[in-house]
């Protein structure tokens, strides 16, 4: 237990140190001497260490593998800045909010293509220099500079290099795809200033082209060993590098600059491109936009926003956090959900302009049962709209008075006309979410009223959004709810009721400084003003408020305990029955009967080659697709099968390690096969396999965190639900990690005790027939 406290304290101190570091570095950095004795980031494999050592006094150097990590670490305050080549700095400032660079370069650099010091490299070097000279003389370099360092992404295109004829051989190019604009990935293809030049070169001289994307530190070693014959990606020409490789004539001249955080609030809250705020859909062209996995919003975003970069997330809390942190420029969601998000998170709002106007309804299956439910639902929704009930519900569920957000207890509804098996996603407030330990929301209210009026019992299953429609199609559910958009594509697979809400898709972004992006009639939750005031009071006050919001309000700590119970139940049952099944499989593997042996081999091979999450989904949606078996039982079955495959091999290895001479000796003194196995073989085999068994058991416990895919509210799922309500990550994730640590440490300690008990050398030896007094 002491180890856990030490672990938790270390995590807390680390977080405090990070926060304090950020707070202490708010002063704007305008000169290089302000970075003396600071933390400086450097790209692994680059030549920047000498520059930092010479020009920045007492700097602490931190190494990173790519520019993206360097940028994020600087924005978050983990480092105070990082060295980067000036052309890359120009592009990075255009694409990343919150970063700038010191205009005075620390050194002047030439950038060129690197080639191997061999006959093949010499031939390529000569041709490349001829080609670069031609580009310089005919003005092509100026054109390339305007394209790749400009802001019009539509011009940034290169010819398809995948099928270039290799009449003169193949250029094996080593590069790193994170050095924008020289080399980067756009629309799943590696492009950039250097790639454009290489493609033109290969086409002219008859070379095929193979591009190998590596960590920057691996490029030069790969070139030296001959694995590649050319390297590109803003590579600085240095005397030290010239000793092991050759360089072409420079294709770009620049220098090394220091990238730092931009601390001007107005610039942090605005789009860098053209200095305009994100108030129109057109302002999002070329930006990173987040969407929920499984929703159609990615297709709509691609249609409505030019050159948009799509990032996929599993929950709105993750999308909101990514937007606040600047990892994405905004995210697509339905307008009613956007209203809830901006009430919960200060600093977020949404653009007034709709991406599309949508209707939201309840999907049902295309069968007789679905048709019956659909017909009744349409009658019911029409009545709610005609008598004004829908308007009343809108005021309640989209308002700020939580006391009015209640629904009737449906747990004891009689199943006069059957049962509605409803699939929902509980992180889609206000349509469906967890409040006071119960699932509630606008859509849930509609369904409860419907079930009461038409004599249905109601069973609600909480799933990830991407699993709801597959569950409906498999027959596991007969109705789906939770802000489901009606689309033509979805209509091919399922039927929809009449709409119960009409809205549209909007983009949530950071709130601008001069005015807001929101509709004028939106009202902030007054509790957020309190939060903002407390945030100014200090770190510990913020921690106290955060803890209260995540665990004490609505007794959310009970959700953690309930999730913990589910996790322990699945883990322990899977271990017990998995061990029994594993022992049976082990005996089959040791059997002299070929049929049993072959069956065991095939079983182990298939299960070990199948990811456990895929196994769970096969069991849930295919094998038991139409069954009403409790998902926890299916989870236990999935994990015990997976666990058994590994345990059987551990046991077999342990049993085969026992000296056959001991078995023969036991037989000679009259032991039968069972006695020999129990008293001679098993104790010695256990000594061998229990340490490995212990590690596999702990891994299995941690793997149970994926059971949320099959509608189980375990520890991890409960943490996600809390985050979906509070839009905070620190406490839910840290507490979840700490609980998993306690479980793992406790169960490992228990297995260690068992390990000692079965080890023969720790047993008390009693010699029969001898009095030791």
Buried (B, 14 or more C-beta within 10 A) or exposed (E): EEEBEEBBEEBEEEBEEEBEBBEEBEEEBEEBEBBEEBBBBBBEBBBBBEBBEEBBEEBEBBBBBBBBBBBBBBBBBBBBBBBBBBBBBBBBBBBBBBBBBBEEBBBEBBBBBBBBBEEBBEBBBEBBBEBBEEBBEEEBBEEBBEBBBEBEBEEBEBEEBEEBEBEBBEBBBBBBBBBBBBBBBBEEBBBBBBBBBBBBBBBEBEBBBBBBBBEBBBBBBBBBEEBBBBBBBBBBBEEEBEEEBBBBBBBBEBBBBBBBBBBEEEBBBBBBBEEEBBBBBEBBBBBBBBBBEBBBBBEBBBEBBBBBBBBBBBBBBBBBBBBBEBBBBBBBBBBBBBBBBBBBBBEBBBBBBBBBEBBBBBBBBBEEEBEBBBEBBBBBBEEBBEEEBBEEBBEBBBEEEEEEBEBEEBEEBEEEBBBBBBBBBBBBBBBBBBBEEBBBBBBBBBBBBBBBEBEBBBBBBBBBBBBBBBBBBBBBBBBBBBBBBBBEEBEEEBBBBBBBBEBBBBBBBBBBEEEBBBBEEEEBBEEBEEBEEBBEEEEEEBBEBBBEBBBEEBEBBEBBEBBBEBBBBBBEBBBEBBBEBBBBBBBBBBBEEEEBBEBBEEBBEEBEEBEBBEBBBBBBBEBBBEBEEEBBBBBBBBBBBBBBBBBBBBBBBBBEEBEEEEBEEBBEEEBEEEEBBEEBBBBBBBBBBBEBBBEBBBEBBBBBBBBBBBBBBBBBBBBBBBBBBBBBBBBBBBBBEBBBBBBBBEBBEEBEEEBEEBBEEEEEEEEEEEEEE
